[in-house]
Amino acid sequence: MIPVLVSMILYDGVGADPIGVHTDERFLQIMTEWVQNKKWQRRPESNPNNWLYENEIQLKFREWILPDDFCFFTLDDWIDYAGAVRVLEPVDV
């Protein structure tokens, strides 16, 4: 048996699978369905707290125009943005 490192992403936020462990592909699917394709609120006066959360969520992404620039996010950008963690699990092949 040869051990191979498999990337898994630990994420328990919006849209996550119940166990919170995802493949790279599944995590990107969740980000697309629950973040990139959602309706983003553009007017702060309708719900100021929600607007601040959605439109100024992380200073790291202040140079990005969100949500329009989500299409340019890499897997690592999504992991940082969502607060997820990538782990490498050894698997015998």
N, C-alpha and C positions, 0 to 999 in steps of 0.2 A: 504494500500500500504506500502510496505517495501522498503526503499531506499537501493540500492546496489551501491557500487563504481565500476565503469567500467574504466579500463585503456585505455587511448587513447594516441597516440603519435603524436606530432606536428612536422612535417618535411616537408620542401619545397625544398629540394635539388634534385639532379639528380634522375630521375625516379619517383618522388613523384606524387601522385594524385593531380589534380588541386586544390582541396580545402585545401590540406596540413594536413588533419586530418586522421589518420590511426589507425586501430586496431593493436594489437601486431602482429597478424599473417600476416596482409598485409604489415606491415613495414618489417618484416623478409623476406617476399617474394621479396620486392623491393631490399633489401640489397643483397639477393642471386642473383637476376637477373642482377642488375646494378653494383655491386661492386665485389662480390666474383667470379662470373662466367665471368667477362670481361677479355679481353686479357690485361695483365699488361706488360708494356714496360720494358724490362730488360737492355737496352743500353742507357746510358745518352747522348751519343754523337749525337743521332738522334734527340732529342728534350730535351735539358737540363732542361728547365723550367717545362715541363710536368713530366719529370722523378723525379725531386725534389718533386713536388706535390704528385705524386702517391706513391713514395717509401720512403719518409721521412715526411709523412703528419702530424703526431702528435708524439711528444716526449713521450707521455704517453705509446705508443705502441712500444717503441724502443727495448724492450726485445723480442718482437714477431718477427717472420720471416714472413713478409707480402709479397705476399698475401697467402702464404702457410698455415699460422695459422688461417686464417679466419674461418676455419671449427671448431675451438675451441671457437669462440666468443659466449658469452651469449647475451641475449637480451640487458642487461645493457651495455655490451661492444659495441654493435652496436649503441646504443643510444649515448654513449659518442663519438664514432668514427665519427658518422655522424653529430654530433652537434644538434641532435634532443632533444626534451623535452617531458617527460612523464607527463601527467596530469591525475588525477582521477576525473571522472565525476559522480555525483550521478544520478542514474536512478531508477525510481519507478518500482517495480516488483509486 
